[in-house]
Amino acid sequence: MNFIEISDAEAARWQKAVEPVIGDYVKTMVGKGHTEAEVRGWVAYLQERIKYWTEKQMEYKIPSPTGPAGLRPEAYVK
């Protein structure tokens, strides 16, 4: 398996590309009776938790093949 690193600029481009998907999700959930603020709050919460746990992974040095580059298993090979 090969992992492809992308630049910060490319990651930003992908995040921008995902915005319509999130927008569609918000519209769908609003159509099911939830408020837009409520649904956007859920999305923001999930994004914050991903950031939080990624930082914890780095703090505790938990290796992961899909985590930050410095925590990939190959980073531990001496």
N, C-alpha and C positions, 0 to 999 in steps of 0.2 A: 504494500500500500504506500502511496506517495501523498504527502501533504504539500499543497501549494501555498506558499506565503504570498499575501497580497500587501501592497503598500497601504498606508493610511488613506491616501487619495482614492485608491480603488475601493477600500472598505467604505469610505464615505459615499462613493457612487452606488455601491450595493445597498447601503442603508437608505439612500434616496429612492432607489428602485423599489424598495419594499413598502414605502409610504402608501401607495395606492392599495396594497393588500390590507394593510392595517385600516385604512379608510373604509374599505369594503366591509371588513369585520365590524367596525364601529357601526356602520349603517345597518348591517344585518342584526346586530344586537339591539340597536335602537328600535328597529322594526319589531322586535320581540318584546318590547315594553321597557327596556332599560333606558336610562338617560344617557346622553352623549358624555356628560361629565363623569358619570359612573364608569362607563366602559373605558374611556380614556384614562381614568384612574387605575383601572385594572392593568392596562397596557404599561403605564408608567411604573406601577409596582413591580411587574415582571421584569422590566428593563433594569430597575434599580436592584432587584434581587440578583440578577445575573451579574451585574457589576460587583455587588457586595461579595458574592460567593467566589467569583474569580479572584478578587483581591485576597480573600481568605485562603484560597488554594495557593496563591503565591506566598502568602505569609507563612503558611505551614509547610510549604515545599512539597505539596502533594503532586506526584508526577501524573501526567495525563497525555496520551498521544494527541489529543485535540486541544490541549490547553495552551497557555502562553509558551512561547519558544523556550524560555529558560526552564520550564518545568516538564518538558518532554523527556521521556525515558532516556533518550540518547544524550541528553545534557548531563546525566548522572554517570555515564560511562567514562571511566578514567583511562 
